[in-house]
Amino acid sequence: MNSKVSNQIAIATLYVIASTIVVILAALLGYIIISGLPALSWHFLTSPAKAFTAGGGIGIQLFNSFYLLILTMIISFPIALGAGIYLNEYAKQNWLTSLVRTAIEILSSLPSVVVGLFGFLVFVVQFGFGFSILSGAFALTFFNLPLLTRSIEEALAAVPDEQREGGLALGLSKWETVLHIIVPAALPTILTGVILSAGRIFGEAAALIFTAGQSAPALNFTDWNPFNISSPLNPMRPAETLAVHIWKINSEGIMPDAKAISSGASAVLVISVLGFNLLARFVGHRLFKRLTAG
């Protein structure tokens, strides 16, 4: 067999493998979305869930998911941004920095159930937050922080050193160069990483079972006082998210239309995560074109 034939065989094999993976993923996503589409309606997306009767929706769970996502990103993004800037721009390349990066890699590979148990012991029990949105947000911060920090660090490292040298040559300080030149140049990649991590948080369930709880109390959407227990903005109330709701229905749901609700909720979850990924690509591409005048 000559090299040309072996090359063609190798290329054909790679095409077959790639096509098989794409077909499997498309079939899986298609099955989930097609199965859930008949259940989707405005009533389903806005009405509260019902435990024993048919006709419930996912309104409260959907709101909880977005609210928990926003709180988690508010907590984790400033920390990850500061850590990424320090590791890439200020930290010396020695054994301590290498140890920190190794610890970040290890933390990013922890199973989410382990993060959930840690959050239960620390935030729910030790700090006394109970099963609440705040406990879930702190647990998801530990879950999201390593990946987000690494993403921001790599985005900053991708900026050419010539831009740093140019800023210093203009008389800017190190911090001014980072703030006004490096971070804006890395902004498209940073935002892409933020949106992708948001999709990862939105679909998380295991960590929230032990921290945010498995119940969704009735909410009064006319009361926006975060100190009232029935307010949607109260961070100390338990909050069943969409992913936890799907797990709960499939494990112990007794409502007559449990299968339809599970399929519809799964379709909403998959569509939302796909939306996060498409939004990340769109925002990153548009920002890159705008900042580079491309």
C-alpha positions in Angstrom: 0.0 0.0 0.0 1.5 3.3 -1.1 1.4 6.5 0.9 -1.4 8.1 -1.2 -3.8 5.2 -0.6 -3.0 5.1 3.1 -3.6 8.9 3.3 -7.0 8.5 1.7 -7.9 5.7 4.0 -6.9 7.7 7.0 -8.9 10.7 5.8 -12.0 8.6 5.1 -11.7 7.0 8.6 -11.6 10.4 10.2 -14.6 11.5 8.2 -16.6 8.4 9.3 -15.7 9.0 12.9 -16.6 12.7 12.8 -19.9 12.0 10.9 -20.8 9.3 13.4 -20.3 11.6 16.4 -22.3 14.4 14.7 -25.2 12.0 13.8 -25.3 10.6 17.4 -25.4 14.1 18.9 -27.9 15.4 16.4 -30.1 12.3 17.0 -29.9 12.8 20.8 -30.7 16.5 20.6 -33.4 16.0 18.0 -35.1 13.3 20.1 -35.2 15.5 23.2 -36.4 18.6 21.4 -39.0 16.8 19.2 -40.3 14.8 22.3 -40.7 18.0 24.3 -42.1 20.4 21.6 -45.8 19.2 22.0 -45.7 20.2 25.7 -44.3 23.7 25.1 -46.7 26.6 25.4 -46.9 30.0 27.1 -48.9 28.4 29.9 -46.3 25.7 30.4 -43.4 28.2 30.5 -45.1 30.6 33.0 -47.4 28.5 35.3 -46.2 26.9 38.5 -45.6 23.2 38.8 -48.3 20.8 40.2 -47.3 17.9 42.4 -50.4 15.7 42.1 -52.6 16.9 39.2 -52.0 17.4 35.5 -51.5 20.7 33.8 -48.5 22.1 35.7 -45.7 24.2 34.2 -42.1 25.2 34.9 -42.5 28.9 35.4 -41.0 29.1 38.9 -38.2 26.6 38.1 -37.3 28.5 35.0 -37.1 31.8 36.9 -35.1 30.1 39.7 -32.6 28.8 37.1 -32.0 32.3 35.6 -31.9 34.0 39.0 -29.4 31.5 40.4 -27.3 31.9 37.2 -27.2 35.7 37.6 -26.2 35.5 41.3 -23.5 32.9 40.5 -22.0 35.0 37.8 -22.1 38.2 39.9 -20.1 36.3 42.6 -17.7 34.3 40.4 -16.9 36.6 37.5 -15.0 39.4 39.4 -13.0 36.8 41.3 -12.2 34.8 38.2 -11.2 38.0 36.3 -8.9 39.2 39.1 -7.3 35.7 39.4 -6.9 35.5 35.6 -5.2 38.9 35.4 -2.9 38.1 38.3 -1.9 34.7 37.1 -1.2 35.9 33.5 0.1 39.4 34.1 1.7 39.6 37.5 2.5 36.2 38.9 6.1 35.0 38.5 6.7 31.7 36.8 7.8 29.5 39.7 6.8 26.4 41.5 4.1 28.2 43.5 2.3 29.5 40.4 2.6 26.1 38.8 1.0 24.6 42.0 -1.8 27.1 41.8 -2.5 26.3 38.2 -2.4 22.6 38.9 -4.9 23.1 41.8 -7.2 25.0 39.4 -7.1 22.1 36.9 -7.9 19.6 39.7 -10.8 21.7 41.0 -12.2 22.1 37.5 -12.4 18.3 37.1 -14.2 17.7 40.4 -17.6 15.9 40.1 -20.5 18.3 40.7 -21.9 16.0 43.3 -18.7 16.5 45.4 -19.1 20.3 45.1 -22.7 19.9 46.2 -21.8 17.9 49.3 -19.1 20.5 50.1 -21.6 23.3 49.7 -24.1 21.4 51.9 -21.6 20.9 54.7 -20.2 24.5 54.5 -23.0 26.8 53.4 -26.1 24.9 54.3 -25.0 23.5 57.7 -21.9 25.4 58.9 -22.9 28.9 57.8 -26.6 28.3 58.5 -27.8 29.5 55.1 -30.1 26.5 54.8 -31.4 25.2 51.5 -31.4 28.5 49.7 -30.5 30.3 46.5 -27.5 31.8 48.2 -26.2 28.4 49.2 -26.6 27.2 45.6 -24.9 30.3 44.2 -21.9 29.9 46.5 -21.6 26.1 45.6 -21.9 26.9 41.9 -19.2 29.6 42.3 -16.8 26.9 43.5 -18.0 24.7 40.6 -17.5 27.5 38.0 -14.6 29.4 39.3 -11.7 27.2 38.2 -13.0 26.8 34.6 -13.8 30.5 34.3 -10.4 31.6 35.8 -8.6 29.3 33.3 -10.7 30.6 30.4 -9.9 34.3 31.3 -6.2 33.5 31.8 -6.0 31.9 28.4 -7.8 34.8 26.8 -5.3 37.3 28.3 -2.4 35.1 27.3 -3.6 35.1 23.6 -3.1 38.9 23.4 0.3 39.6 21.7 3.1 41.0 23.9 3.6 43.8 21.4 0.4 45.4 22.8 1.8 45.3 26.3 5.1 46.8 25.1 3.2 49.5 23.2 1.3 50.5 26.3 4.4 50.7 28.4 6.2 52.7 25.7 3.4 55.2 25.7 4.1 55.8 29.4 1.2 53.8 30.8 1.7 51.9 34.1 1.4 48.1 34.2 -2.1 48.3 35.6 -3.2 50.9 33.1 -1.9 48.8 30.2 -3.8 45.8 31.5 -7.0 47.7 32.1 -7.1 49.8 29.0 -5.3 47.6 26.4 -5.0 44.0 27.4 -8.5 43.4 28.8 -10.3 45.1 26.0 -8.3 43.2 23.4 -9.2 39.9 25.2 -12.8 40.9 25.8 -14.4 38.8 22.9 -12.7 35.6 24.2 -13.5 36.5 27.8 -17.2 37.0 27.0 -17.3 33.8 25.1 -15.9 31.9 28.1 -18.4 33.6 30.4 -21.4 32.7 28.3 -20.3 29.1 27.9 -19.8 28.8 31.6 -23.2 30.3 32.1 -24.7 27.5 30.0 -22.8 25.0 32.1 -24.2 26.5 35.3 -27.7 26.6 33.9 -27.8 22.9 33.3 -26.3 21.9 36.6 -28.4 19.7 38.9 -26.3 17.5 41.3 -24.7 20.4 43.1 -28.0 22.2 43.6 -29.8 19.2 45.0 -27.7 19.5 48.2 -27.7 23.3 48.4 -30.6 25.1 46.8 -33.0 22.3 47.6 -35.7 20.4 45.8 -38.8 22.5 46.5 -40.2 25.6 44.8 -42.5 27.6 47.1 -45.2 29.7 45.6 -43.8 33.2 44.6 -45.6 36.5 44.5 -44.3 38.2 41.3 -45.8 41.5 42.4 -43.6 41.6 45.5 -40.0 42.5 44.6 -38.8 43.1 48.2 -35.9 40.7 48.6 -36.5 40.5 52.4 -40.0 38.9 52.0 -40.1 35.1 51.9 -42.6 35.1 49.0 -40.5 37.5 46.9 -38.8 36.1 43.8 -35.7 38.1 44.7 -35.3 36.6 48.2 -31.9 34.8 48.1 -32.6 32.9 51.3 -35.6 30.9 50.0 -35.2 27.3 48.7 -35.3 27.2 44.9 -35.8 24.1 42.7 -34.2 24.8 39.3 -35.2 23.4 36.0 -32.5 20.7 35.9 -33.4 19.6 39.5 -37.1 19.6 38.5 -36.4 17.2 35.6 -34.5 14.9 37.9 -37.2 15.0 40.5 -40.0 14.3 38.1 -38.2 11.3 36.6 -37.3 9.9 40.0 -40.4 10.5 42.1 -43.0 12.3 40.0 -46.6 11.1 40.5 -48.5 13.6 38.4 -50.5 12.0 35.5 -48.6 14.0 32.8 -45.1 13.5 34.4 -43.6 12.2 31.1 -44.9 15.2 29.1 -43.7 17.7 31.7 -40.3 16.0 31.9 -40.0 16.0 28.1 -41.0 19.7 27.8 -38.7 20.8 30.6 -35.8 18.8 29.0 -36.5 20.5 25.7 -36.4 23.9 27.3 -33.2 23.1 29.1 -31.5 21.8 25.9 -32.7 24.8 23.8 -31.5 27.2 26.5 -28.0 25.6 26.7 -27.8 25.6 22.8 -28.9 29.3 23.0 -26.0 30.1 25.3 -23.5 28.4 23.0 -24.9 30.2 19.9 -24.9 33.5 21.8 -21.3 33.0 22.8 -20.2 32.5 19.2 -22.3 35.5 18.0 -21.2 37.9 20.7 -17.5 36.8 20.3 -17.6 37.2 16.5 -19.3 40.6 16.6 -17.1 42.0 19.3 -14.0 40.7 17.5 -15.1 42.4 14.3 -15.9 45.7 16.1 -12.7 45.9 18.1 -10.4 44.9 15.2 -12.4 46.9 12.6 -12.5 43.6 10.6 
